[in-house]
Amino acid sequence: MRTLAAASLTAVLLAACATAPKPTYDLLIRDAEIYDGSGGAPFRGEVAVTGDRIAYVGPRAPGAGKAVIDAGGKAVSPGFINMLSWATESLIADGRGLSDLRQGVTLEVMGEGTSMGPLSPEMKRLEVQRMGDIKYSIEWTTLDEYLGFLERRGISVNVASFIGAATARQHVLGEGDVDPTPEQLLAMRKLVVEAMEDGALGVGSSLIYAPASYAETPELTALAAEAGRCGGIYISHMRSEADRLLEAIDELIEISRLSGAPAEIYHLKAAGRANWPKIEAAIARIETARAKGQRITADMYTYTAGSTGLDAAMPPWVQAGGVEAWIGRMKDPATRAKVLAEMRQEKPAFENLYRHAGAEGTLLVGFKNPALKALTGKTLAEVAKARGVSPEDAAIDLVIEDGSRVQVVYFLMSEENVKRQTALPWMSFGSDASAQAPEGVFMKSSTHPRAYGNFARLLGKYVREEKATTLPSAIHRLSALPARNLGLKDRGLLKAGYFADVVVFDPATVGDLGSYEAPKQFATGVSHVVVNGAVVLADGEPTGAKAGKVVRGRAWKGWPDGGCRPAAKDWNWAW
């Protein structure tokens, strides 16, 4: 009797399965070589999407798709996370973010030192006064309001941000070289907490630039402590990446230890030929801290040149009070003479990137003044020679004439060190650039090729050509690793239930094409990008879909378990 009953039940179940409708997905990606972001070996299969979530990852989806992408055996991976994005203004001008989107980037993480909020009325006034090529009205006050403004405006990529330590400082103290009183520091800490509970990912600092450089270690530790107790991290462009690189790493590790917050180093490098040998000691310091249980990570861009302003060639004291005060001081002959002398010092007390790059290694790429734009693409040495002045005098004159810090490219790093760093298991990647397109307002200035090629260069040059690291490892450190470090919910993996941020690319052709002479060239090899379930890039071309959303940190009050805790130790940092 039991056997007959079991047989009858089996027959009923088989009949039910035969008549049950197969699930229909909104999108099915088939014939894919799946790299799920975990770092494990790839496998052939399918990825199915329903709504904005992944519904299935495996050998064969049990259903059909309303829309189908035939990957043709190409790699399918989680979307890439840009850990250091300056798309803050470029996404206002063009929400497609094409230079990143066409490399597979699906999340732009902003907030290196400064953030787009919180803004005081005076900060708003200065922002409008100092705008460059991209003009816009400031319709927000808080950081979260800015991110929401982008989402409502329409963007093709996701966005997230740290609160800038310098932004909190300027909000309370202005741009002067002053120390906060206990009451002022409390006000700065309160701004951090408010931003964290609005969804910020942590506190970001950038310590070679005024007014951020005026912040001392206890101030930064206090702000990092608020980030830590709100489930976020401390991330820093350290006080030095050159002559005092190792001391700067020590400071970051100490801030992390005292605050309880994990810490990440922005664009880790050893800048300047004399400092190239320090890279092994720098890596050793980080790995020693990690071995002791501290969560210390880093990110990088995949080029031997950096890009910043001529402010990184001049002492911070002359920049106190903002760009207008800086320019006013340099018009005084005695002050100018003092600045020139410090710029020429062999071992300056400040981070002088010009000294390491030299005038021939300082490329001018961005001016605010239309009268100076003809100098774009020239070196500082060329301009100085044409004007019959020293390179240091030319740098000062250009800042005065432009009314800005002037954007430049500094040639600083060793190719061997860059290659070495791409394989580090705790290394993520960030472009340190805007997300733009070779059209419209973006044609008014040049840029660094990393804006168009940072992630594709990793996959093409360092994975395929140099074999410095493996494709599964690189994808893991473009997706799941940064998502975990940031504490993001349901992102960074190809996994059922996770948000459907997906990239289809050809490992045999992916690569960067831009050069320093002609940087505005789209990368190759990425055919499709899916953001929150919507196809935003199809057959290498943007679809116009504006599927990007604000991605928020762990303390966001919108989460059921959101809100800050009494201390960083009250969070689960294992993730």
N, C-alpha and C positions, 0 to 999 in steps of 0.2 A: 504493500500500500504506500509506504514511504517513497519507493522508487517511482511509482506512477505519479504521485503527487508532485515530486520534484520535477519529473519530466513535463507535467502539465504546466507548472510554474515557469519553467524555462521556455516553453512554447509561447506562453502568454507574453513574457518579456521580449522575446524575439519579434513577435508580431507587433508589439508596441513600438519597438525600435525601428521596425521597417516602415511603419506608418507615420512616425513622428517627423515633423518637418525639420530639415537641417537648419542650423543657425545661419542667418544671413548677416554678414559683417558690412560695415560701411566701407571698409577698405581692406583689401587683401594684398599682401606683398608675397609673391611666390618665386620659386626657383632662386632662393637667397642663400648666400653663404653667411650665416648668422654669427656675428660677434656680439654676444649679449651684454658686454661691458664688464663682466666679472673678471676678465683677464684669462679665462679658460680657452681651450681650443675651440675653433669655430665648428659649426655643423650645418649641413644643408637642410633647409626647411622653409617654413612660412611664418609670416607675422600677420596677425589679423587685428583690426582696429574697429571698435564700436564706440561711437561718440568721440570723446577726447581721451579715451583710455585704450590700452592694449588689452585685447580679449584673449589672444592665444599666441604662444610662441612654441614651435615644435616642428616635427617632421612634416605633418600634413594637417592643415586646419579642417575640422569637421563641418565644413560649410562653405558657402560661396560668398564672394564679395560684390557689393553693388558697384564698386570701382576696383580695378586691379592694376597693380604695378608689377610687371614682369621684370625681376631684377636680372635675369639672364646670367645667373651665377655670380653676380657682383656682390661685394660686401654690403651687408646691412647691419647697422650698429645704432646704439643710442645717439641722440643728438649731442653735439659737442658743446662744452661749457667754456665760455671765454671768461677766465678768472680775472682779467684786468681789461675792462672795456672803457673806452672814452666815447661811447656812442651817445653820451648825454645830450648833446646838441644835434648831432647828425641825424638821430632818429626823429627829431622834431622837423628837420628839413625834408627827410625822406624816410618814412617808416619801414621801408623794405629792408634796410640794412644789408644791401646786396653784397658788399665786399666780404662780409662774414657769412651771410646766408649761403653764398655760392661755394663756401668751404665746408658747410655742414654745421655751422654754429646755430644752436637753437636757444641759447640763453646768454644774455649779456649781463655780466656782473660789474657794477659800477662802484665808485666811491673811493678811489685811491687818494686818500688825504683830504679831499674836499668832496662834498656831495651837493646835490641840487636842492637840498633842504636839510634842516629848517633854516629859513631866511628871515632876517629882520627887515624892517622897511629900509634901513640904510644899506643892507646887503643887496637888496633888490635894486636900489638906485645905482649902486656901483656895478652890478652885473649888467644892467642895461647900458651904462656908460662905457663899459669895457668890451662890449660884444665885438666880435670880429666879422668874418664874412657872413655867418649865419645870424639873422636877426629874428627875434621872436618876442612876444609879450609874455611876461611871467604871471601866469594865472594860478599860481600855487604858493603856499607858504611852507608846509611841512614836506618832508621827503616822500611820505606816502602819497600826498596829494600830487606831487610831481609824477610819480610812477603811474598813478591812476590817470593823470592827464595824458601820458603816452598811450596807455591802453585804450582810452576813449578816442583818442585821435586816430588810432589804427596803426598797428605795428605787426610785422611778420615774424618777429622773434620775441621770445620771452625776455623779461627784464627783472633785475633784482639789484639791490644796492646795500652797501655799508653806509653808516653815517660817518662823515669825515670828521676826524679829530680836530682838524683846523677849522672846519665849519662850526663846530660847537664852540671852539675858542673864539673865533671871530664874532659869533653871535653875542657872546658875553663880554669879550675884552677888546674887540676891534682888531686892527692889524698891527698894533704896536708891540715892541719888545718889552713886555711886562709879564710879571708873574701873577697868577690869580690869588686873591684872598681866599680864605676858607669858604666864605659865602659865595664867591664867584665860581669856585671849583664845584661847589654843591649845585649851582645853577647849570653848569656844564654837564655834570653827571645826570641831572634831571632831564636834559635834552636827549642824552643818550638813551635813557630808559624809555622815554616817550617814543623815540624812533624805533627802538627794539620792539616795543609792544605794538607798534604799527607795522612791523614785519621786516625791519632792517636785519641784516645778517651778522652784524658785529660792528666794530669800530675800525676804520682804516686811517692810517697815518702816512704822511709823506714828508720825511724829516729833513730833507736838504733844502726845502723851500720856505721862504718867509710867508706867513707868520708861523708855520708849523715848526720851523727850526728853533723857535724860542721856547717851545714846550720842553720841560725837563722830565726826567724819568718818573718821578713821583706823580706828576700830573697825568702822564700817559698810563701809568699803572692804575690810577683811580678810574679813568675812563674804561680801560680794559676790564677792570673788575665788574663794572656795570654790564658790559657786554657779556662777560662770562656768566654772571648770575641770571642773564636773560637768554642763555642758551646759545650765545654767539661767540665769535672768535675775534682776536686781535690780528690785524693784517697790516703789514708795514713796508713801505719804501723806506728802508732803514737810514740811519743818520749818515752812513757812509757805505759805498760799494767799492771803494778804491783804497786809499791809504789807510783808513781805519776800519776796513771791512770786518776783521775779526772782532774788534771791540764792539762794533755795531751789532753783530750777531749775539755777542754776550749780553748786550742790553736787551735785545728782543727776547732772548731766553729768560732773562731775569724778570722782565715785565710779565711774561707768561706764568712763570713760577709764582710770583707774588700775587698776581690777580686771580689765578686759577683758570684763566681762559686759554684755550688752545691758541697757537700763533702760527701765522704763515708769513713767509718772506716774499714780498713782491719781486718779480723779475730778478731772481738770484743771479749774480754775476761777480766777476773780479775785473773791475774796470781799470784800464791803463796797463801798458805792457809791464811796468815794474811790479804790478800786483797780480799778474796772471798766475805765478806759482802759488798764490795763496788759496787757490780753489780747493786743493785737497784738504788743507787745514780747515777751511770753511765747512766743507762737507763733513769732516770728522767732528767738528763742534756740534753740528746739527744731529748727527747720528749718535753721539754720546748722550745728548739730552733725550733723544727718543728712547735710547736704551734704559734710561732712568725713569721712563714712564711719561715723559712730557710729550704732548701732541704738537710737534713742530713739523711743519711742511713748507713747501715753497712752490712757486710757479716761475715760468720763464717765457721769453720769446726766443724764436729760433734764428736769430741774426746776430752778427758781430758788431752792429752799430745800434746805439740807442737814439732816442729822439726826445728832446725837451726844449727848454728855452735858454736864452743867454743869461737868464737869472742864475743858472747853474754855473756861470763863469765869474760871478761877482759876489763879494762878501754879503752875508745876510744883514749886517748892521746898516748898510746903506739902503736896504729895501724896507726898513721898518716904516709902517704907516701906509703901505700899499704902493702900487705902481706910480701913482702921481707924485707921491713924496719922494720915491726913489729917483724919478726923472728930475724933479726939482733939485735934489741934492747934487746930482751929477753935473748940473749946469754951473755949480760953484767951482771955480778953478782949484781951490785948495782941497776940497772934497774929492774932486776928480783925480787929482794927483795921488791922493791916498788910495783910492780904489785901484788906479793903475799899478801902484806899487804892490798891492796885495795880489792882484791878478797875476803878477809876474813872479811871485815868490815860488821857490822850488818846493817848499813844504808848507802850503797855506793852512791856516787854521780852519778853513771851511772846505766843503766838497767842491772843488774847482774842476769840472769835467773838461773845460776848455784846455787846461794845462795838460791833461792826459791825451786829448785828441789832437791838439795842435791846430793852428790856423788852417792848414791844408786838410785836416780831418774834421773840419766843422763846416757842414753843408747847410746853406740857408734855404729853408723850405716853406716858410709861412710868414707873410707880412699882413698887417692890418691896413697900413697906409697905401692907397693905390699907386702913389708915386714911387714906391719902393718895390712893387711887385715884379718889375723887370729884373731885379736881382735874384729872383727865385731860381734855384739850381746852381748858383755860383757858390764857391767856397769863401769863407771869411778871408782867406789869404788873397784871393783874387780881387775881392772888393777893396781890401786894404791897399793893395798895390795900385789899383786904378785910382784910388783917392789920394795916394801919396802919404798915407799915415800908417802907424803901427796897427797890427791886428787888434790889440787891446783898445786902442782909440777908436777903431772902426766899430767894434762891438758896442762901445758906449754910445757912439754917435747913432748907430742904427736903433738902439733902444729909445733914445731921445726922439729921433725922427719918426719912429713908428708909433710911439705911444703905447708900446706893449713890450713883452719880454722877447718877442721874435722867436718863432719856432725854428729849431735847427736839428740836424742829425749829427751826432757825435760818433766817430769811429773809435771804439774803445776795447772791444773784447777779442779773445782768442778763439779761433775756429775749433781748436782741439778742446777747449773748455766747454764750448757750446755743445759739441758732440758728446762729451762726457756727461754733461748734465741731462741730456735727453733720456738717458737710460735709468736715472735715479728713481727708485720705486715710490718715493714720496713727492715726486715732481709733477705738478699740473702745468697748464699752459694758458697764457694770456697775451693778447696782441698789444696791449698798451697803446691802442689806437682807436680811432672812430670807425664806424661801420658806414661806408659811403658808396658812391658810384662815380664813374668817370663821366659825369654830366652835370649840368646846372651849376649851382653854387659851389660845388666841390672842385670845379675847374679853376677857381680863383686863386687857389694855393696848391702847392705840392704836398707830399706826405712821405712817410716811410713805407717801404714795400711790405712791412709786416701788416699793414692795414688790409692788404689784399691777399696775403699769402702765408700768414704765420702757421696756421693749422695744416694747410695742404703741404707746406714745406716739411713739417714734421713727418707726415706720412709718405711723401715722395722722396725727399733727400735723405732723411735720417733713418727711416724704416726700410724703404725699398733699395735705395742706392748705397747708403753707407752701412746698412745693417747694424746701426748702433743700438737699436732696440727692436723688439718684435711687434708685429701688428696687434696681437691681442693685448700686449702690455700698453702700447700707445693708446689704443682705444679706451682701455680701462682708465688711463690717466687723463683722458679727454672727457670722461663722462662719469663713471661711478665714483672714482676717487674724489674729484672735487665736489660732487653731490653729497658724498658722505661727510667730507670735511666741513661743508657748509650746513649740514643737518637738514638737507632738503627732503621734503616728504614726497615719496613716490616718483622720484626722478633719478635718472642716471643709469638705468638698466632697461634692457628689453625683457620685461617680465609682466605677466598677466596682472592687471590691476594698476599698473603704473601709467603715468601720462604718456601719450603716444607722441614722443619727440624722437624721430627716426631719420637716419641718413642712409642713402644708397650711393655708394661710390665704387669706382674701379681702382683697386690697389695697383694695377699695372700702369695707370695713366695719371693718377692724382698727383698734383704738384703745383708749385708756385711759378709764376711767369714774370712777376714784377722785378725791376731792378731799382737801384738808387737813382739812376738817370731817368727811368720811365717806370715809376712805381704803380701807376694806376692801370694794372692789367689783372683781370679776373683769373683766379686759379682754375685749374682744369680737374676733371675726374669725378666731380660730384654731379649726379644726374637728378636725384630727387631728395627733397627735404620735407618732412612732415612735422608740423608743430601743433601740439594739442589735437591731433587727429586730422588736421586739415593739410592738404598738399599745398605747400607754399612755393615749392620749386619743382617743376616737372620737365624732364628732358633738358635740364640745365637752364631753364628760363623761369623767371618769377611768374606765378599765376595771378598775383594781385591779392591773394587771400591775406587778410589781416588777423591772423589767429593768435598772435602773441598775447600773453597775459602777464600780470605781475606775479612773481614768485616770491613768497614771504618766508621769513625765518621762523624758528621754533617758538619764539615768545609772542608771535602775533595773537592778538586777543580774539581773532576770528577762529582759531583752533579750539577744539573742546578742552585741550590741556594747555592752552596758551597762557601767557603772562609770565612775568619774571619770578624767580625764586629768591630765597634769602641769600644764597651763595652759589657759586659755580659748581661746587661739589654735589649740589642737589639735583643736577642734571645727569643723565646717562650719556657719557661721552664715548661709549663703545659704538653706538649707532649700529 
